[in-house]
Amino acid sequence: MNILYIAYSCNPFAGSEDKIGWCVPCESSKTNKVYVITKEEQREPVEKYLQSHPLENIKFYYVDIPNFYKKIFKGFMYSGRLNVWNRRVLPLAKKICADKKIDVIHQITPIEFRAIGDYGKIANIKFVCGPLGGGESLPNGLKDYAKGHEIIEVVRSGINRWYRFKLRITGKLNRCDYIMFANKETQEFLVEGAELNCPYELVFDNGLRPDELVSWTEKEKVNEELQCK
């Protein structure tokens, strides 16, 4: 199968979203022909890794955005930068789909639901999205931790509701063929009151390379030995 991954965050040397955006496509390339579109800033770490760890069945493309948008969209406005990037990626994604006979497009990162691209508009190709997060709200029991930053949480909540409304009126979620949610809160936030026409489920969104698993196991053994002494 030919799969195109949209992975804004994709770095073999980093963790969190970067790790997910890297490990999932690489693992998929073992049994599929994989293409990955990521941001220009990931070129250096990706190419550095590939120099010493050549991979088969995977090709990377890099897309940048003007510095103007990078300066404007910072902090809680970062979603704006992601959406500008998605718009610049769309023409390239269409070309790759046509040239490489792509079967599935999977937008894997960014994980936040506020930055879903319009890849579902590309005809005759399945669009998978997720794992999606970002729809969580601050629990009442933890609100003391937000003291001094209450306005940020209020703004974030308002932005989330606006993007949820935007997703519904544009029908963007219903152009997905399958949606994965990173947590129950985001699933409930987006699904309740909506009429989704596609299947969805919660998924475990962590990914590790085999060498990292081995390294972790070795560390655990060392810790056990130290505790026994």
Rosetta blueprint (number, residue, H / E / L):
1 M L
2 N E
3 I E
4 L E
5 Y E
6 I E
7 A E
8 Y L
9 S L
10 C L
11 N L
12 P L
13 F L
14 A L
15 G L
16 S H
17 E H
18 D H
19 K H
20 I H
21 G H
22 W H
23 C H
24 V H
25 P H
26 C H
27 E H
28 S H
29 S L
30 K L
31 T L
32 N L
33 K E
34 V E
35 Y E
36 V E
37 I E
38 T E
39 K E
40 E H
41 E H
42 Q H
43 R H
44 E H
45 P H
46 V H
47 E H
48 K H
49 Y H
50 L H
51 Q H
52 S H
53 H L
54 P L
55 L L
56 E L
57 N L
58 I E
59 K E
60 F E
61 Y E
62 Y E
63 V E
64 D L
65 I L
66 P L
67 N H
68 F H
69 Y H
70 K H
71 K H
72 I H
73 F L
74 K L
75 G H
76 F H
77 M H
78 Y H
79 S H
80 G H
81 R H
82 L H
83 N H
84 V H
85 W H
86 N H
87 R H
88 R H
89 V H
90 L H
91 P H
92 L H
93 A H
94 K H
95 K H
96 I H
97 C H
98 A H
99 D H
100 K H
101 K L
102 I L
103 D L
104 V E
105 I E
106 H E
107 Q E
108 I E
109 T E
110 P L
111 I L
112 E E
113 F H
114 R H
115 A H
116 I L
117 G L
118 D L
119 Y H
120 G H
121 K H
122 I L
123 A L
124 N L
125 I L
126 K E
127 F E
128 V E
129 C E
130 G E
131 P E
132 L E
133 G E
134 G L
135 G L
136 E L
137 S L
138 L L
139 P L
140 N H
141 G H
142 L H
143 K H
144 D H
145 Y H
146 A H
147 K L
148 G L
149 H L
150 E H
151 I H
152 I H
153 E H
154 V H
155 V H
156 R H
157 S H
158 G H
159 I H
160 N H
161 R H
162 W H
163 Y H
164 R H
165 F H
166 K H
167 L H
168 R H
169 I H
170 T H
171 G L
172 K L
173 L H
174 N H
175 R H
176 C L
177 D L
178 Y E
179 I E
180 M E
181 F E
182 A L
183 N L
184 K H
185 E H
186 T H
187 Q H
188 E H
189 F H
190 L H
191 V H
192 E L
193 G L
194 A L
195 E L
196 L L
197 N L
198 C L
199 P L
200 Y E
201 E E
202 L E
203 V L
204 F L
205 D L
206 N L
207 G L
208 L L
209 R L
210 P H
211 D H
212 E H
213 L H
214 V H
215 S H
216 W H
217 T H
218 E H
219 K H
220 E H
221 K H
222 V H
223 N H
224 E H
225 E H
226 L H
227 Q H
228 C H
229 K L
